[in-house]
Amino acid sequence: MRNFYIQLIALMFIQLSVSQTVNDVTVFLSEELNGSARYNSMAGAFGALGGDLTAVSMNPAGSSVFLHSEFGGTLNYNNSAIESSYFGSTFNKEDYNLKFDQIGAMFIFNNTNPDSSWTRLATGINSHRVSKFDQKARVEGLNTRGIDTYFLYFADGLNFENLPLYDGETIQEVYRVLGKENGFAAQQTFLGYQSYIINPFSFEDGETQYYSNVEYGQLDHRLDILSKGLHRKTALNFSGLYKNIFHLGINLNLHKLEYHSDQSFYETGQYSESPVYNIDFENGLSSFGQGVSVQIGAIVRLKNLRLGLTYDSPQFLEISDQTKQKVSSFYIDQGFVVKETIDPNVINSYEAYLINLPSKTTLSAAYVFGGKGLLSLDYGIQNAANTVLSRNGGSGYLDNLTSSLPDTFGSIQTIKVGGEYRFNDISLRAGILNRNNAHKSVSTSDQAFTFGLGFDFGSNNLSLSLVQLNNTKKFNMFSEGLTDPYTLSNNISRVSLSYNIKL
C-alpha cells in the first residue's frame, strides 16, 4: 500500500517533474510577419530603411531616420485556414480574429549645434506581436500504433502498488500525490491503469511490467486542437545620427509570452473483441513567460544607397507551465459495456524553467530613388538548433532535450524583398518573404506575398496592407510512445490598418 498521509484535495500544486517537449520549442520559435501596415506591405524589408515604428523593433538604428516625432497604432484582421496532414490524410479548418497588435511612439531631437557630430537623437517605444498562437485545427488519419504505447512507455519500471485506489482514497488525491512524490510518469501510468488501457502482468506489490489491454490492427485517430495566446515584444529604443552618415541604435526588448492549448485525442477502430475501446485523452497546457533581449543596429547612408546590420541577442525567457488531464474509455465488464472516465480535476503547476531562443543576424540593403520610391532587401539567419532549455539547480531532462534539438532543428534563413513607389501623396507597396523551415525534415518554406497603400496627409498618414502568408509546422502526436508526426499548414490572410500622427 502507498505510504503517504491523507491530505486535503487541492486544485494546484508544485510538481517536481517537467512538461516541456519539442512541440513547445516549435511553438516558441515561431515568428510571423506582423507590425505596422507599411512594414507588412513591404514584407518587413526595413533593415536598411527605418523611419517606421515596427522597423525600429527590427533595426534599432531606424528611429533616428524619422524627421519628426510620431505616434501610431495598427489594427489587424486575420483569417486563418489550417490544413493538417497525418499519414497522408488531410483535414481543413478555418478561423478568424480581429486584434489591435501594434502601438508605438518615437521622439526626435534635432541638434542645432553645428559643431556637434551628432545631428539627430531619437528615443521611443514600440510594442508589437511577434507571433500569435490562436488556431483551431483537427488532425485525422489511420495508424497502426495506439495511445496504449504512450501509457506503456511511462509505466515501464513503476511499482504497481502506486496505482490502485485503496480505502478512503480518491482519483484526485492519488493523482495529485503521485505527481508530487513520483512525478509526471507516475501520473500517466495511473491514468492508463485506472482507465483500463494498461494492466500489470500480476496484481501484486513489486510488479513493474505492464501490457496493453487494447487490441487492434489499424486505428482511427482524431486530434482536436484549440490554442490561444501570443508572444509580444516591447522595444525601448535609443539611437542617433552621426555626421549625417551613420545611424546607430540599441533596443532593450521586454518579452511577454502566453500560450494556452487544449488538445483532445480520440482513438477508435479497435477490434470488436478488444477489452477496451473508444479512448478519449484530453490534455491542456498553459505557459506563461517573460524575458529580455538586446538588439544593436547600424544603418549607413551612401548617397542613394543604404546598408544595414542588426544583431539580435538570444531571448532569455523564464516560463512557467500548467497542465490538466482527463481520460475516458469503454470496456467490457462481465458482459456489460462500461464507460470509465478518469478526471482528476487537478492543475499541475511546474517549476519555472529557462529557454534561450537563439541569436539572429540580419544584413540589409536598400536603394532610394529620390522622392519616387525605393527597393529594399533583408537577409537574416538564426540557428534554431542553438535553443537551450535549463532550470536553476539543473535538470537532466532539460539537458537531454537541449542536446536532442540539433537532430530536429537547423538554421533558419529569411529573405525579404520590398518596394515602394510614390506619386504625390499616395504610395504603392509590395513585397515577398521566404523563410526555410526550422525543422530539418520539412522541405516546405514559409512564404508571404504582400501589398499595400499609403496616404500622406501631412501631419498624419493612413496605411493599408494585405498579407498572404503560408507557413508549415511539424509536431509529434505525443512526447513518448505515440510519437508519430503530423504537420499543420497555415494559410493566413491578414489585412492591417495603421494610423500615425506626427507630433
Secondary structure, DSSP 8 states (H G I E B T S, - for coil): ----------SEEEESS----HHHHHHHH-----S-HHHHHTTT--TTT--SHHHHHH-GGGGGG-SS-EEEEEEEEEEEEEEEEETTEEEEEEEEEEEEEEEEEEEEEE---TT-SEEEEEEEEEEEEEEE--EEEEEEEEESS-THHHHHHHHTT--GGGSS--TT--HHHHHHHHHHHT-HHHHHHHHHHHTTSEEESSSSTT---EEE----SSEEEEEEEEEEEEEEEEEEEEEEEETTTEEEEEEEEEEEEEEEEEEEEEEE---TT-SEEEEEEEEEEEEEEEEEEEEEEEEEEETTEEEEEEEE--EEEEEEEEEEEEEEEEEEETTEEEEEEE----EEEE--EEEEE--EEEEEEEEE-TTSEEEEEEEEEEEGGG-EEE-TT--HHHHHHHHHHHHHB-EEEEEEEEEEEEETTEEEEEEEEEE--SBTT----EEEEEEEEEEE-SSEEEEEEEEEEEEEEEEESSSSSS--EEEEEEEEEEEEEEEEEE-
